[in-house]
Amino acid sequence: MKFNTNRVVPVWKKTGISTGFNGDQAPPIEPDETYEVKIERLGWNGDGIARINGYVIFIPSTKVGDRVKVRVNDIKRNFAFAKVVKIIL
């Protein structure tokens, strides 16, 4: 009997990308607060991904390179969701 030795390895382990945030810490953001961020990349669902002190924030309706002011509406242990308040040029 053969076993499949191929494992799914998270992208950050493959590329050496450091998140800079340890899930044991309290998130560096507060709910319902606004923050100015730059979209670094796109997530699997097409949401923009930004970081504050390594903490990941998913922001829909954005693209890579956008600078936006966002309002955080949902905070999880390792990531948060936010909505665009204003596009900054």
BAFI-627208 format. One line per field, with one value per residue: z, y, x of N, C-alpha, C in turn; residue number from 1. Coordinates in nm, 4 decimals. Example, Ala and Ser with C-alpha at 12.3 -4.5 7.8 and 13.67 -1.06 7.14 Angstrom:
! residues 2
n.pz	c(0.7800  0.7080) .
n.py	c(-0.5690  -0.2250) .
n.px	c(1.3190  1.2850) .
ca.pz	c(0.7800  0.7140) .
ca.py	c(-0.4500  -0.1060) .
ca.px	c(1.2300  1.3670) .
c.pz	c(0.7800  0.7870) .
c.py	c(-0.3300  0.0030) .
c.px	c(1.3200  1.2900) .
n	c(1  2) .
! end
This chain:
! residues 89
n.pz	c(0.0000  -0.0906  0.0354  0.0191  0.0044  -0.0462  0.0841  0.1736  0.1831  0.3555  0.1814  0.2893  0.4149  0.2022  0.0558  0.2347  0.3468  0.6097  0.8503  1.0648  1.2750  1.5652  1.6518  1.9207  2.0383  2.1226  1.8778  1.6762  1.6220  1.6504  1.6808  1.4688  1.4291  1.2201  0.9657  0.7714  0.4925  0.2663  -0.0126  -0.0467  -0.1764  -0.3435  -0.2093  -0.2089  -0.2687  -0.4088  -0.2573  -0.1321  0.0363  0.3211  0.5673  0.9126  1.1265  1.0676  1.0992  0.9337  0.7127  0.5442  0.2625  0.0729  -0.2748  -0.3665  -0.5138  -0.5881  -0.4748  -0.4207  -0.2050  0.0810  0.3100  0.5749  0.7579  1.0295  1.0671  1.1617  1.3749  1.3989  1.5447  1.3983  1.1787  1.0114  0.8947  0.6825  0.5611  0.2823  0.3425  0.2280  -0.0744  -0.1205  -0.2992) .
n.py	c(-0.1165  0.2206  0.5406  0.8745  1.1126  1.3764  1.6867  1.9596  2.2678  2.5692  2.8848  3.0887  2.9444  2.8219  3.0372  3.1868  3.4082  3.6223  3.6606  3.8277  3.8498  3.7002  3.4622  3.4375  3.6801  3.9835  4.1226  4.3968  4.5933  4.7658  4.7013  4.8665  5.0886  5.3193  5.2815  5.3579  5.1964  5.0009  4.8020  4.4915  4.2445  4.0012  3.8006  3.4601  3.4791  3.7093  3.9333  4.2250  4.2255  4.3563  4.4663  4.5306  4.5886  4.3248  4.1868  4.0449  4.1878  4.1566  4.3020  4.3751  4.4585  4.5918  4.6524  4.5411  4.7647  4.9753  5.2513  5.2853  5.4012  5.2289  5.0704  4.8646  4.5763  4.3175  4.1132  3.8531  3.5873  3.5639  3.7272  3.9926  4.1531  4.4212  4.7234  4.9461  5.2884  5.5191  5.5955  5.6613  5.8820) .
n.px	c(0.0834  0.0581  0.1389  0.0302  0.2640  0.2692  0.2152  0.0067  0.1484  0.1609  0.1632  0.3246  0.5244  0.6512  0.7512  0.8898  0.7800  0.7177  0.4683  0.4784  0.3104  0.2017  -0.0315  -0.0861  -0.0810  -0.2620  -0.4777  -0.3541  -0.5389  -0.8580  -1.2107  -1.4499  -1.2890  -1.1030  -0.8553  -0.5665  -0.4510  -0.2427  -0.3063  -0.1643  -0.1695  -0.3861  -0.6478  -0.7772  -1.0487  -1.0576  -1.0534  -0.8866  -0.5712  -0.4332  -0.1924  -0.1440  0.1033  0.1794  -0.0557  -0.3249  -0.5621  -0.8623  -1.0059  -1.2752  -1.3505  -1.1195  -0.7931  -0.4562  -0.2106  -0.3799  -0.4464  -0.6208  -0.8736  -1.0043  -1.2728  -1.2786  -1.4703  -1.5008  -1.3242  -1.0979  -0.8969  -0.6504  -0.6847  -0.8711  -1.1751  -1.2607  -1.4198  -1.4147  -1.3820  -1.2887  -1.1207  -0.7849  -0.5882) .
ca.pz	c(0.0000  -0.0999  0.1008  -0.0473  0.0881  -0.0808  0.1822  0.1411  0.2650  0.3415  0.0928  0.3618  0.4440  0.0758  0.0056  0.3402  0.3871  0.7513  0.8779  1.1642  1.3796  1.6325  1.6917  2.0664  2.0801  2.0948  1.7484  1.6906  1.5735  1.7306  1.5980  1.4360  1.4116  1.0814  0.9445  0.6352  0.4561  0.1243  -0.0505  -0.0855  -0.2660  -0.3453  -0.1499  -0.2967  -0.3096  -0.4787  -0.1616  -0.1108  0.1639  0.3777  0.6982  1.0125  1.2159  1.0339  1.1169  0.8029  0.7007  0.4140  0.2235  -0.0590  -0.3738  -0.3791  -0.5969  -0.5426  -0.4902  -0.3700  -0.0690  0.1231  0.4509  0.5988  0.8911  1.0687  1.1134  1.2226  1.4125  1.4383  1.6133  1.3101  1.0670  1.0290  0.7747  0.6863  0.4427  0.2377  0.3772  0.1338  -0.1566  -0.1114  -0.4238) .
ca.py	c(0.0000  0.3437  0.6578  1.0012  1.1917  1.5182  1.7607  2.0988  2.3528  2.7085  2.9664  3.1636  2.8554  2.7973  3.1571  3.2516  3.5315  3.6251  3.7391  3.9275  3.8504  3.5722  3.4500  3.4389  3.8199  4.0515  4.1923  4.5362  4.6822  4.7678  4.7005  4.9941  5.1949  5.3349  5.2718  5.3811  5.0820  4.9785  4.6635  4.4258  4.1314  3.9585  3.6708  3.3601  3.5245  3.8357  4.0435  4.2803  4.1914  4.4562  4.4254  4.6293  4.5180  4.1832  4.1327  4.0447  4.2439  4.1320  4.4181  4.3520  4.5670  4.6642  4.5852  4.5587  4.8994  5.0747  5.3050  5.3060  5.4155  5.1208  5.0547  4.7229  4.5353  4.1842  4.0736  3.7138  3.5698  3.5853  3.8154  4.0746  4.1986  4.5645  4.7797  5.0715  5.4122  5.6199  5.5627  5.7687  5.8899) .
ca.px	c(0.0000  0.1363  0.0830  0.0575  0.3543  0.2544  0.1363  -0.0177  0.2331  0.1177  0.2451  0.4272  0.6371  0.7201  0.8164  0.9664  0.7134  0.6855  0.3492  0.5122  0.2092  0.1856  -0.1710  -0.1007  -0.0896  -0.3878  -0.4692  -0.3124  -0.6449  -0.9801  -1.3317  -1.5147  -1.1903  -1.0597  -0.7113  -0.5210  -0.3668  -0.2133  -0.3354  -0.0395  -0.1973  -0.5256  -0.6770  -0.8385  -1.1817  -1.0432  -1.0458  -0.7544  -0.5090  -0.3429  -0.1415  -0.1073  0.1966  0.1778  -0.1915  -0.3902  -0.6966  -0.9233  -1.0855  -1.3350  -1.3607  -0.9932  -0.6937  -0.3185  -0.1587  -0.4753  -0.4341  -0.7591  -0.9090  -1.1008  -1.3313  -1.2765  -1.6028  -1.5005  -1.1884  -1.0741  -0.7683  -0.5360  -0.7165  -0.9911  -1.2429  -1.2877  -1.4832  -1.3548  -1.4495  -1.2443  -1.0042  -0.6857  -0.5113) .
c.pz	c(0.0000  -0.0305  0.0218  0.0459  0.0546  0.0212  0.1318  0.2384  0.2463  0.2586  0.1688  0.3998  0.3177  0.0350  0.1103  0.3854  0.5353  0.7721  0.9798  1.2779  1.4344  1.6854  1.8416  2.1206  2.0598  1.9605  1.7681  1.6397  1.6628  1.6386  1.5841  1.4292  1.2633  1.0755  0.7979  0.6006  0.3056  0.0955  -0.1082  -0.1882  -0.2614  -0.2822  -0.2497  -0.3472  -0.3844  -0.3866  -0.1527  0.0263  0.2020  0.5133  0.7851  1.1170  1.1939  1.0434  0.9867  0.8109  0.5582  0.3831  0.0841  -0.1456  -0.3805  -0.4707  -0.5458  -0.5735  -0.4409  -0.2299  -0.0276  0.2728  0.4739  0.7414  0.9195  1.1225  1.1770  1.2499  1.4584  1.5037  1.5254  1.1933  1.0975  0.8931  0.7910  0.5571  0.4112  0.2794  0.2718  0.0556  -0.1535  -0.2379  -0.3998) .
c.py	c(0.1246  0.4564  0.7823  1.0868  1.3404  1.5842  1.9026  2.1834  2.4972  2.7904  3.0381  3.0765  2.8304  2.9180  3.2276  3.3833  3.5216  3.7111  3.8475  3.9348  3.7097  3.5654  3.4494  3.5814  3.8721  4.1228  4.3401  4.6376  4.6695  4.7642  4.8407  5.1123  5.2032  5.3357  5.3010  5.2703  5.0808  4.8302  4.6010  4.3151  4.0979  3.8204  3.5801  3.4040  3.6569  3.9559  4.0939  4.2402  4.3030  4.4040  4.5476  4.5544  4.3673  4.1187  4.1520  4.1012  4.2193  4.2456  4.3952  4.4782  4.6538  4.5861  4.6183  4.7006  5.0082  5.1196  5.3428  5.3304  5.3144  5.1259  4.9049  4.6846  4.3971  4.1431  3.9288  3.7062  3.6076  3.6795  3.8939  4.1059  4.3465  4.6069  4.9142  5.1887  5.5178  5.5673  5.6838  5.7682  5.9225) .
c.px	c(0.0892  0.0630  0.1204  0.1433  0.3490  0.1639  0.1150  0.0627  0.1867  0.2159  0.3556  0.5452  0.7186  0.8048  0.9022  0.9062  0.6802  0.5621  0.3788  0.4113  0.1954  0.0435  -0.1939  -0.1138  -0.2319  -0.3736  -0.4355  -0.4153  -0.7676  -1.1019  -1.3901  -1.4188  -1.1534  -0.9075  -0.6820  -0.4219  -0.3413  -0.2365  -0.2087  -0.0596  -0.3447  -0.5391  -0.7454  -0.9751  -1.1768  -1.0417  -0.9020  -0.7029  -0.4127  -0.2968  -0.1167  -0.0249  0.1923  0.0411  -0.2683  -0.5316  -0.7451  -1.0200  -1.1428  -1.3341  -1.2359  -0.9002  -0.5533  -0.2715  -0.2524  -0.4359  -0.5750  -0.7692  -1.0202  -1.1548  -1.3388  -1.4142  -1.6067  -1.3565  -1.1875  -0.9357  -0.6487  -0.5624  -0.8434  -1.0514  -1.2739  -1.3557  -1.4183  -1.4440  -1.4179  -1.1242  -0.9113  -0.6019  -0.3672) .
n	c(1  2  3  4  5  6  7  8  9  10  11  12  13  14  15  16  17  18  19  20  21  22  23  24  25  26  27  28  29  30  31  32  33  34  35  36  37  38  39  40  41  42  43  44  45  46  47  48  49  50  51  52  53  54  55  56  57  58  59  60  61  62  63  64  65  66  67  68  69  70  71  72  73  74  75  76  77  78  79  80  81  82  83  84  85  86  87  88  89) .
! end
